[in-house]
Amino acid sequence: MARRQQSEDDAPRLTSEVPRLRTLKLSLSFRRGSVSLVESAHRRVVIVPRAPALFWVACADRECREGGHEITDAVMRALRSGEAHFTGEEPCQGTLGAAESQCTGVLVYEADATYG
């Protein structure tokens, strides 16, 4: 948690990276294979004036260790291109259980942005 907070503090601000960005809303859902890991999508409204240009989402699987979904590059590429709506998927980078098998969780995200 402290490492994540430090990364957010050190990251450039979203407004300095994409000055025309006015609003950003993310819809996040998680699945393993074809099975949803959460009942419904989590909706996140990004407070653009304060937000870091960093998009990392923790894995939804409680058994996952050191996992998460790094979507900063994909999100920033879309925002810099001025895309109003974009989607993507990102596999988890963590491990499961004592055998440390690869987590098979997948983040599915959908974003809506406005520019001015």
FIVEXRO-730301 format. One line per 3 residues: number of its first residue (from 1); their letters; for each residue x, y, z of N, C-alpha, C. Coordinates in Angstrom, 2 decimals. Example, Ala and Ser with C-alpha at 12.3 -4.5 7.8 and 13.67 -1.06 7.14 Angstrom:
! residues 2
1) AS) 13.19,-5.69,7.80,12.30,-4.50,7.80,13.20,-3.30,7.80; 12.85,-2.25,7.08,13.67,-1.06,7.14,12.90,0.03,7.87
//
This chain:
! residues 116
1) MAR) 0.83,-1.19,0.00,0.00,0.00,0.00,0.88,1.26,0.00; 1.91,1.27,0.83,2.81,2.43,0.89,3.55,2.61,-0.43; 3.95,1.48,-1.04,4.65,1.54,-2.33,3.74,2.11,-3.41
4) RQQ) 2.48,1.70,-3.39,1.52,2.21,-4.37,1.31,3.72,-4.18; 1.16,4.16,-2.93,0.97,5.58,-2.65,2.17,6.39,-3.11; 3.36,5.87,-2.89,4.58,6.57,-3.32,4.62,6.67,-4.85
7) SED) 4.23,5.60,-5.53,4.19,5.62,-7.00,3.22,6.67,-7.50; 2.05,6.77,-6.86,1.07,7.78,-7.26,1.60,9.18,-7.00; 2.26,9.38,-5.87,2.82,10.69,-5.54,3.91,11.10,-6.53
10) DAP) 4.71,10.13,-6.98,5.82,10.40,-7.88,5.41,10.55,-9.35; 4.24,10.04,-9.69,3.78,10.06,-11.09,3.41,11.48,-11.53; 3.60,11.78,-12.82,3.14,13.08,-13.32,1.62,13.16,-13.19
13) RLT) 1.09,14.34,-13.13,-0.36,14.52,-13.03,-1.00,14.31,-14.40; -2.19,13.78,-14.39,-2.94,13.51,-15.61,-3.15,14.79,-16.42; -3.42,15.90,-15.75,-3.65,17.16,-16.48,-2.40,17.66,-17.18
16) SEV) -1.22,17.35,-16.66,0.00,17.79,-17.35,0.30,16.90,-18.56; -0.14,15.65,-18.50,0.09,14.71,-19.61,-0.95,14.84,-20.71; -2.19,15.15,-20.34,-3.29,15.29,-21.31,-4.07,16.55,-20.93
19) PRL) -3.57,17.73,-21.28,-4.18,18.99,-20.83,-5.63,19.19,-21.26; -6.03,18.60,-22.38,-7.40,18.78,-22.87,-8.42,17.87,-22.17; -7.95,16.88,-21.41,-8.85,15.93,-20.75,-9.69,16.64,-19.69
22) RTL) -11.00,16.46,-19.75,-11.91,17.06,-18.78,-12.50,16.04,-17.82; -12.96,14.90,-18.35,-13.54,13.87,-17.49,-13.05,12.50,-17.94; -13.01,11.57,-16.98,-12.64,10.19,-17.27,-13.40,9.28,-16.33
25) KLS) -14.12,8.34,-16.91,-14.86,7.35,-16.13,-14.41,5.97,-16.59; -14.12,5.12,-15.61,-13.68,3.75,-15.89,-14.70,2.76,-15.35; -14.94,1.72,-16.11,-15.76,0.60,-15.66,-14.83,-0.61,-15.63
28) LSF) -14.68,-1.23,-14.46,-13.73,-2.32,-14.26,-14.46,-3.59,-13.87; -14.18,-4.68,-14.55,-14.71,-5.98,-14.14,-13.58,-7.00,-14.23; -13.75,-8.10,-13.54,-12.70,-9.11,-13.43,-13.28,-10.47,-13.78
31) RRG) -12.47,-11.27,-14.45,-12.90,-12.63,-14.78,-11.71,-13.58,-14.73; -12.02,-14.82,-14.58,-11.04,-15.91,-14.71,-11.65,-16.84,-15.74; -11.02,-16.93,-16.91,-11.62,-17.69,-18.00,-12.91,-17.00,-18.41
34) SVS) -14.00,-17.74,-18.40,-15.29,-17.13,-18.74,-16.11,-16.83,-17.49; -15.52,-17.04,-16.30,-16.22,-16.85,-15.04,-15.90,-15.48,-14.45; -16.94,-14.71,-14.14,-16.76,-13.40,-13.54,-16.32,-13.57,-12.09
37) LVE) -15.33,-12.78,-11.66,-14.85,-12.84,-10.28,-15.62,-11.90,-9.36; -16.35,-10.95,-9.92,-17.17,-10.03,-9.14,-18.55,-9.98,-9.77; -19.54,-9.67,-8.95,-20.92,-9.67,-9.43,-21.20,-8.61,-10.48
40) SAH) -20.67,-7.42,-10.29,-20.92,-6.35,-11.25,-19.66,-5.52,-11.42; -19.66,-4.72,-12.45,-18.50,-3.88,-12.73,-18.38,-2.78,-11.68; -17.15,-2.46,-11.37,-16.85,-1.34,-10.47,-16.71,-0.10,-11.34
43) RRV) -17.40,0.95,-11.00,-17.32,2.18,-11.76,-16.48,3.19,-10.98; -15.53,3.78,-11.68,-14.62,4.72,-11.04,-14.61,6.03,-11.82; -14.92,7.11,-11.13,-14.84,8.43,-11.72,-13.48,9.00,-11.30
46) VIV) -12.66,9.33,-12.28,-11.33,9.87,-12.02,-11.45,11.38,-11.84; -10.91,11.89,-10.75,-10.90,13.33,-10.49,-9.70,13.89,-11.24; -9.92,14.27,-12.49,-8.85,14.62,-13.42,-7.88,15.67,-12.88
49) PRA) -8.32,16.77,-12.26,-7.36,17.77,-11.81,-6.35,17.27,-10.76; -6.70,16.22,-10.03,-5.81,15.71,-8.98,-5.17,14.37,-9.31; -5.65,13.69,-10.33,-5.26,12.31,-10.59,-3.84,12.18,-11.14
52) PAL) -3.13,11.13,-10.68,-1.84,10.83,-11.29,-2.05,10.15,-12.64; -1.07,10.27,-13.51,-1.12,9.58,-14.80,-0.60,8.16,-14.58; -1.29,7.43,-13.74,-0.90,6.09,-13.34,-2.18,5.28,-13.16
55) FWV) -2.26,4.15,-13.84,-3.45,3.32,-13.77,-3.04,1.88,-13.47; -3.09,1.54,-12.20,-2.79,0.20,-11.72,-3.98,-0.24,-10.90; -4.46,-1.47,-11.15,-5.65,-1.99,-10.47,-5.27,-3.30,-9.78
58) ACA) -5.58,-3.40,-8.49,-5.31,-4.62,-7.74,-6.13,-5.78,-8.29; -5.61,-6.98,-8.15,-6.33,-8.18,-8.58,-7.55,-8.39,-7.68; -8.65,-8.85,-8.25,-9.87,-9.09,-7.49,-9.88,-10.44,-6.79
61) DRE) -8.94,-11.31,-7.12,-8.88,-12.64,-6.52,-8.17,-12.54,-5.17; -8.85,-12.89,-4.10,-8.28,-12.79,-2.75,-7.12,-13.75,-2.53; -7.02,-14.79,-3.33,-5.94,-15.75,-3.21,-4.67,-15.28,-3.92
64) CRE) -4.77,-14.24,-4.72,-3.64,-13.76,-5.51,-2.65,-13.01,-4.63; -1.36,-13.29,-4.87,-0.30,-12.61,-4.15,0.52,-11.77,-5.12; 0.79,-10.54,-4.71,1.64,-9.64,-5.49,1.12,-9.41,-6.90
67) GGH) -0.20,-9.54,-7.06,-0.78,-9.38,-8.38,-1.38,-8.02,-8.62; -1.76,-7.81,-9.83,-2.40,-6.56,-10.21,-2.36,-6.40,-11.72; -2.99,-5.35,-12.15,-3.15,-5.10,-13.58,-2.61,-3.71,-13.90
70) EIT) -1.54,-3.62,-14.64,-0.91,-2.35,-15.01,-1.45,-1.94,-16.38; -2.31,-0.92,-16.39,-2.92,-0.49,-17.65,-2.53,0.95,-18.02; -1.53,1.49,-17.35,-1.14,2.88,-17.58,-0.81,3.15,-19.05
73) DAV) 0.04,2.34,-19.66,0.45,2.59,-21.04,-0.74,2.61,-21.99; -1.63,1.63,-21.87,-2.79,1.55,-22.77,-3.74,2.73,-22.56; -4.01,3.08,-21.30,-4.92,4.18,-21.01,-4.32,5.51,-21.49
76) MRA) -3.06,5.73,-21.19,-2.44,6.99,-21.58,-2.33,7.12,-23.10; -2.07,6.04,-23.79,-2.02,6.07,-25.25,-3.37,6.49,-25.82; -4.45,5.93,-25.29,-5.79,6.27,-25.75,-6.14,7.73,-25.43
79) LRS) -5.79,8.17,-24.23,-6.09,9.55,-23.83,-5.29,10.55,-24.67; -4.02,10.27,-24.89,-3.20,11.17,-25.70,-3.69,11.24,-27.15; -4.33,10.16,-27.61,-4.89,10.13,-28.96,-6.26,10.80,-29.03
82) GEA) -6.80,11.18,-27.89,-8.09,11.85,-27.84,-9.28,10.92,-27.99; -9.10,9.64,-27.69,-10.20,8.69,-27.80,-11.25,8.96,-26.72; -12.51,9.02,-27.15,-13.60,9.27,-26.21,-14.09,8.00,-25.54
85) HFT) -13.94,6.87,-26.20,-14.37,5.59,-25.64,-13.33,4.54,-26.04; -12.86,3.78,-25.07,-11.92,2.71,-25.37,-12.06,1.59,-24.36; -11.64,0.41,-24.76,-11.75,-0.79,-23.92,-10.44,-1.57,-23.99
88) GEE) -10.29,-2.49,-23.06,-9.13,-3.37,-23.09,-9.21,-4.44,-22.03; -8.25,-5.34,-22.08,-8.11,-6.42,-21.12,-6.65,-6.51,-20.71; -6.42,-6.87,-19.46,-5.05,-7.02,-18.97,-4.99,-8.18,-17.99
91) PCQ) -4.14,-9.19,-18.26,-4.01,-10.32,-17.34,-3.29,-9.89,-16.06; -3.54,-10.62,-15.00,-2.88,-10.37,-13.72,-1.44,-10.89,-13.79; -0.57,-10.24,-13.03,0.83,-10.62,-13.00,1.20,-11.37,-11.71
94) GTL) 0.20,-11.72,-10.90,0.46,-12.35,-9.61,0.49,-13.87,-9.65; 0.60,-14.45,-8.45,0.63,-15.91,-8.31,-0.43,-16.36,-7.32; -0.82,-17.63,-7.44,-1.84,-18.22,-6.58,-1.26,-19.40,-5.81
97) GAA) -1.62,-19.47,-4.53,-1.32,-20.64,-3.72,0.15,-20.89,-3.45; 0.37,-21.98,-2.68,1.72,-22.36,-2.27,2.57,-22.78,-3.47; 1.94,-23.32,-4.51,2.68,-23.75,-5.70,3.07,-22.56,-6.57
100) ESQ) 2.56,-21.39,-6.21,2.84,-20.15,-6.93,2.56,-20.26,-8.42; 1.40,-20.83,-8.74,1.00,-20.88,-10.14,0.54,-19.49,-10.57; 0.65,-19.22,-11.85,0.28,-17.91,-12.40,-1.20,-17.65,-12.16
103) CTG) -1.52,-16.46,-11.67,-2.91,-16.06,-11.52,-3.51,-15.92,-12.92; -4.72,-16.40,-13.07,-5.36,-16.34,-14.39,-6.46,-15.28,-14.44; -6.45,-14.39,-13.45,-7.43,-13.31,-13.44,-7.17,-12.32,-14.56
106) VLV) -8.25,-11.77,-15.10,-8.15,-10.79,-16.18,-9.01,-9.58,-15.82; -8.42,-8.41,-15.95,-9.16,-7.16,-15.78,-9.72,-6.78,-17.15; -11.01,-6.48,-17.19,-11.65,-5.97,-18.40,-12.06,-4.55,-18.07
109) YEA) -11.59,-3.60,-18.87,-11.90,-2.20,-18.58,-12.54,-1.52,-19.78; -13.35,-0.55,-19.47,-14.01,0.28,-20.46,-13.92,1.71,-19.95; -13.57,2.63,-20.82,-13.37,4.02,-20.40,-14.13,4.99,-21.29
112) DAT) -14.62,6.05,-20.68,-15.25,7.16,-21.38,-14.57,8.43,-20.95; -14.14,9.21,-21.92,-13.42,10.45,-21.65,-14.04,11.61,-22.42; -13.95,12.79,-21.85,-14.34,13.99,-22.58,-13.16,14.95,-22.58
115) YG) -13.13,15.77,-23.60,-12.02,16.71,-23.79,-12.58,18.11,-24.04; -11.78,19.09,-23.74,-12.24,20.46,-23.97,-11.16,21.33,-24.54
//
